[in-house]
Structure formats: structure tokens, C-alpha cells
Amino acid sequence: MTYFTIGDFILVIPMALAGALFVGALPCKTESRHNALRVLGAMIGVMCAVALVEGLPALV
């Protein structure tokens, strides 16, 4: 089992931001739903970043 280093977290913030911007751009009627979509997008982005960081060593 490998542990995260500080270099691995460089992908987490941009991926969370990209997810929040991408999913938060969906049209909705209420502001609370818009914020919930942003949070959901950020969590999806973080999960993709973690999967990418954990999967890259297996590909090499």
C-alpha cells in the first residue's frame, strides 16, 4: 500500500474545481440546488483525481 505524497495532491484541487465548474454549470431553478450540484461536482472531481493518482503506478 502506498501513501499519498504532497505531489499527489497537486491534481486534487484542479480536478475538484473543474468538477464544480462543469457540474455547477447545469441550469437549475433554485440557488440551493445549484450549490448542491457544485458540491457534487467537486466530490466527483476529487474521486477522479484520487483514482488517477492511485491508478497511474499500476499502468507503469
Secondary structure in CASP SS format (residue, H / E / C, confidence):
PFRMAT SS
TARGET T0000
AUTHOR 0000-0000-0000
METHOD secondary structure of the structure
MODEL  1
M C 1.00
T C 1.00
Y C 1.00
F C 1.00
T C 1.00
I C 1.00
G C 1.00
D H 1.00
F H 1.00
I H 1.00
L C 1.00
V H 1.00
I H 1.00
P H 1.00
M H 1.00
A H 1.00
L H 1.00
A H 1.00
G H 1.00
A H 1.00
L H 1.00
F H 1.00
V H 1.00
G H 1.00
A C 1.00
L C 1.00
P C 1.00
C C 1.00
K C 1.00
T C 1.00
E H 1.00
S H 1.00
R H 1.00
H H 1.00
N H 1.00
A H 1.00
L H 1.00
R H 1.00
V H 1.00
L H 1.00
G H 1.00
A H 1.00
M H 1.00
I H 1.00
G H 1.00
V H 1.00
M H 1.00
C H 1.00
A H 1.00
V H 1.00
A H 1.00
L H 1.00
V H 1.00
E H 1.00
G H 1.00
L H 1.00
P H 1.00
A H 1.00
L H 1.00
V C 1.00
END
